[in-house]
Amino acid sequence: MESLNALLQGMGLMHLGAGQAIMLLVSLLLLWLAIAKKFEPLLLLPIGFGGLLSNIPEAGMALTALESLLAHHDAGQLAVIAAKLNCAPDVHAIKEALALALPSVQSQMENLAVDMGYTPGVLALFYKVAIGSGVAPLVIFMGVGAMTDFGPLLANPRTLLLGAAAQFGIFATVLGALTLNYFGLISFTLPQAAAIGIIGGADGPTAIYLSGKLAPELLGAIAVAAYSYMALVPLIQPPIMKALTTETERKIRMVQLRTVSKREKILFPVVLLLLVALLLPDAAPLLGMFCFGNLMRESGVVERLSDTVQNGLINIVTIFLGLSVGAKLVADKFLQPQTLGILLLGVIAFGIGTAAGVLMAKLLNLCSKNKINPLIGSAGVSAVPMAA
C-alpha cells in the first residue's frame, strides 16, 4: 500500500493545480494559433511548447535552483535563506524579500541553493543564457539587419518620418499603463510601464530585450501580447487605414525617386550607428547588432557570414528564445490582473501607431509635390512583413 501511495504521489496529476491547468490550456492555445492559424509560428510554437514544459507539475524545468528550494518547503533550508535575508522563514516572506533585494544578493541566494543540492531546470538555464544575458534578442537584431534593404528609405528619406510617427503607440502605451496605476485599476511601476510600452512598436525582439531588463516578471505576458498582435496585424490595421484615407489617396502610385548607390548603402549603417550611439549610448547594443548585420549585407565581401546570420544563426537563436519566453508562462507570473492590462494596452498601442503613421503620410502630402500613399504609413510599426 505504501508503494502504491508513493507511486501516486510521484505522478504529476496528483500535484496539478488550477493555475497550472489554465496555463497548460493557454500553451495549447498558442500551439493551435501557430500550427492551425499560422500566427507567428516561428515564435509562438516554441513559446507555446516552452509553456507546456514549464507547467508540468513537479518537473521544475523552468525553476531556478532557489525557486526549486522554495517549492520543496524544507523548514531548515528556508530558515537558512530567511536568516540571510533577515525575514520570516516562510516562502511568501522570502519571495517578498528577494523581490526587494539587490541583484548581487539574489545571486548569492541562488548560489546558496546550488550549494544545498538544488539545480536549475533546463528552461531556466535557457532563459539565463538567451534572455538574462540579452544575447538572443541581439543576435536576432543582427539577422534582421542582414535582411533589411534601406534603398527605398535612402531614396525617399521623408518616409523616415512615417516610422517615427508610428512610435506614438509606444508613448501612448506607457501613459496608459501609468494611468491605470494612477487610478488604482491595475498596478504598474514606471519600469513595467516602459517595458509594456515597447509593444506599441510591434517589435518582438526589442519587447523581449527591454522586458528582460526592466520587468522580467512580465516577460511572458509582454512577449505573448507582442507576437499575438503582430500576427493579428491583417485584422487590426485595415479598418483603421480605410477609415483614415480616401479612395483617391489609397490609389496614389509611388515611384522610387532615384537609384541609391552601393557606397550610400555601405555608409548608412556606419553613420547611423555613430550618430545614434553617441547621442543615446543605451541604444548601442541593439542598434549596433542591427547595423553590423546590415553592413555585412551591403558590403558584399562576407556573403557567407551574411547568409549564415540571415538563416542558420537566426533560426537557432529563435528556437532558444521562444523556449526561454515559454519558461515565464507560469501561473504565478502570468495569471495576474496585469496580464489583462498588458493585452488591452497592446491592442490600443497597435491602433494608435497605425493611425499616427497614416496621418503623418497625409500631413507630408500637404507640403510636397511627390505624393506618398498614406497606406504605407501603417508599415511604420515594426510588424514585418505583415504591416508592409
ZIVEN-V287261 format. One line per field, one symbol per residue. burial: 1 if it has 9 or more other ideal C-beta (glycine too) atoms within 8 Angstrom, else 0. A space follows every 10 residues. Layout:
burial = ???
//
This chain:
burial = 0000000000 0101000011 1111011111 1111100011 1011111111 1111111001 1111111111 0000001111 1101101010 0011111100 1000110111 0111010101 1011111111 1101111111 1111110101 1111110110 1111111111 1111011101 1000010100 0111111111 1111111111 1101110111 1111111111 1110011001 1001100011 0100010001 0001110111 0110011000 0011011111 1111111100 0000010111 0011001111 1111111111 1011100110 1110111111 1111111111 1101100100 0111111111 10100110
//
